[in-house]
Amino acid sequence: MQKDDPLQVACRDGALPGTRILEISGPITLANLFSFQEAVRSGPAPKVSILDLSQVPYMDSAGMGALINYFTHCQRNGVRLMVAGVTPRVCELFRMTGVQTIIPMPPTVAEAEALV
């Protein structure tokens, strides 16, 4: 996967009612920022939103900004947000920016669902 590969988002219901899982594939960058924002905010607000980032090889500062923006959107709307399966490169970005201290990051979607 390259930095300019397209972003794909598949949405599915989680095991528990009110849980939405967004399986994201591709880099989250300035080039596909609007696609990301549209995907995460589409439909009615769930009780829990789990972003599966296991297929996200790269995220730039614009992508990080969009993720933080979605986090604040979730907080305002009473939605619990978790990111699961964070790849090592994206995890390093989270660590450098301190994001891992505010957004729960379970290793897998299954573990995220167990925390609901």
C-alpha positions, 0 to 999 in steps of 0.5 A, spaced: 500 500 500 502 506 498 500 513 501 496 515 495 492 508 495 484 509 496 481 509 502 476 504 503 471 503 509 466 497 510 461 498 516 458 493 520 454 492 526 458 489 532 456 483 536 452 488 541 446 492 539 448 499 538 455 497 536 458 499 529 465 497 527 468 501 521 473 496 517 478 501 514 483 499 509 488 504 506 492 510 508 488 516 512 491 522 509 489 529 506 488 526 499 482 522 502 480 526 508 473 527 506 472 520 504 474 518 512 470 523 515 463 522 511 464 514 512 465 515 520 459 520 521 454 517 516 448 514 519 445 514 526 450 515 532 451 508 535 453 507 542 460 505 541 464 506 535 470 501 533 475 503 528 478 497 525 485 500 523 489 493 522 489 495 514 491 502 515 499 502 514 499 510 514 496 516 517 499 523 516 497 529 520 491 531 516 488 524 518 490 524 525 486 531 525 480 527 522 481 522 527 481 527 533 475 531 530 471 524 530 473 523 537 470 530 539 464 529 535 463 522 539 464 525 545 459 531 544 454 525 542 455 520 547 458 515 543 464 511 546 470 511 541 475 505 540 481 504 535 483 497 534 488 493 531 493 499 530 499 498 526 506 499 528 507 505 524 500 508 526 501 506 533 508 510 533 504 516 531 499 515 536 504 515 541 508 521 539 502 525 539 499 522 546 493 520 542 493 513 546 492 516 552 485 519 550 482 513 546 482 506 548 486 502 543 485 494 544 489 490 540 483 487 536 476 488 534 474 482 539 478 485 545 474 492 543 467 488 543 469 485 550 470 492 553 463 494 551 
